[in-house]
Amino acid sequence: ARKYIESLPHMPQQDLKAVFRGANPLAVDLLEKMLILDSDKRITASEALAHPYFVQYHDPDDEPEAELYDESIENKERTIEEWK
């Protein structure tokens, strides 16, 4: 997916404040942070839940975090029988 994105022609970033004129500024700020293509710079799920847009819903005592996904299983060679 990264190679495909990098192969696309450069397009200037849209001003989401203009696109969503009249929208809640906190919602637009969160959306901008969620749409960053570089995953190292993109807001994480935990950071998003702590964003001011969600302050009225945020309850740190009721927000379990999932374990990191082990993608090593994706690269493992398996027989058809093992996949069944």
C-alpha positions as CSV (number, residue, x, y, z in Angstrom):
1,A,0.0,0.0,0.0
2,R,2.8,2.4,0.8
3,K,4.4,1.9,-2.6
4,Y,1.1,2.6,-4.3
5,I,0.6,5.8,-2.3
6,E,4.1,6.9,-3.0
7,S,3.5,6.3,-6.8
8,L,0.6,8.7,-6.9
9,P,1.2,12.2,-8.1
10,H,1.7,14.8,-5.4
11,M,-1.5,16.7,-4.5
12,P,-1.7,19.7,-2.2
13,Q,-3.3,19.0,1.1
14,Q,-6.9,20.2,1.4
15,D,-7.8,22.8,4.0
16,L,-10.3,20.8,6.0
17,K,-11.4,23.9,7.8
18,A,-12.6,25.2,4.5
19,V,-14.0,21.9,3.3
20,F,-16.0,21.4,6.5
21,R,-16.8,25.1,7.1
22,G,-19.0,25.4,10.1
23,A,-18.0,22.1,11.6
24,N,-16.8,21.8,15.2
25,P,-13.1,22.9,15.1
26,L,-12.1,20.1,17.4
27,A,-13.7,17.6,15.1
28,V,-11.7,19.0,12.2
29,D,-8.5,19.0,14.2
30,L,-9.0,15.4,15.1
31,L,-9.8,14.4,11.5
32,E,-6.7,16.2,10.3
33,K,-4.6,14.2,12.8
34,M,-6.3,10.9,11.8
35,L,-5.7,11.4,8.1
36,I,-2.0,11.8,8.2
37,L,-0.6,9.1,5.9
38,D,2.7,8.6,7.8
39,S,1.8,6.2,10.5
40,D,4.7,7.4,12.7
41,K,3.2,10.9,12.7
42,R,-0.5,9.9,12.7
43,I,-2.5,10.1,16.0
44,T,-2.8,6.8,17.8
45,A,-6.1,5.4,18.9
46,S,-5.2,6.2,22.6
47,E,-4.3,9.7,21.7
48,A,-7.5,10.1,19.7
49,L,-9.6,9.0,22.6
50,A,-7.8,11.6,24.8
51,H,-8.4,14.3,22.2
52,P,-10.5,17.3,23.4
53,Y,-13.2,16.4,20.9
54,F,-14.0,13.3,22.9
55,V,-13.6,14.9,26.4
56,Q,-17.2,14.3,27.3
57,Y,-17.0,10.6,26.5
58,H,-13.5,9.9,27.7
59,D,-13.2,7.6,30.7
60,P,-9.6,6.3,31.1
61,D,-10.9,3.7,33.6
62,D,-13.2,2.2,30.9
63,E,-10.9,2.1,27.8
64,P,-9.0,-1.1,27.7
65,E,-6.1,-1.3,25.2
66,A,-5.7,-4.3,22.9
67,E,-2.5,-6.2,22.7
68,L,-0.3,-5.4,19.7
69,Y,-1.1,-7.6,16.7
70,D,1.5,-10.2,16.0
71,E,1.7,-10.2,12.2
72,S,4.3,-12.9,12.1
73,I,1.5,-15.4,11.4
74,E,0.9,-13.6,8.1
75,N,4.3,-14.7,6.8
76,K,4.1,-18.3,8.0
77,E,3.9,-20.9,5.3
78,R,0.9,-23.2,5.8
79,T,-0.6,-26.2,4.0
80,I,-4.1,-26.1,2.8
81,E,-5.1,-28.5,5.6
82,E,-3.6,-26.1,8.2
83,W,-5.6,-23.2,6.8
84,K,-8.8,-25.3,7.2
